[in-house]
Amino acid sequence: MIKVSVFYPNQEGARFDMDYYLQKHMPMVRQKMAGAMKSMGVEQGISGGAPGAPSPYRVIAHMTFDSMEAYQTAFSAHAQTIMADIPNYTDLQPLVQISEIKI
């Protein structure tokens, strides 16, 4: 099983419309990748490790898939639509990490 994590850095002055992200973007991603995606979660950063420190990421999204191939097939079929929606909710450049789940 793999996890695809999308990190949105917590940059001063950046725009992120959480309502749009939760109500429109992520449901669209879920619908487009429905056959392959096993789970989805969204986290909103509230703090860094030290008391009072800002969180390094404003938002982190996680999606799980059975395999890299399942993810690539599902994403490639809808990548243009998914990526074109990003400016509707943020001006941040998302960072993506694909991990193999060990535990």
Secondary structure, 3 states (H helix, E strand, C coil): CEEEEEEEECCCCCCECHHHHHHHHHHHHHHHCCCCEEEEEEEECCCCCCCCCCCCEEEEEEEEECCHHHHHHHHHHHHHHHHHCHHHCECCCCEEEEEECCC
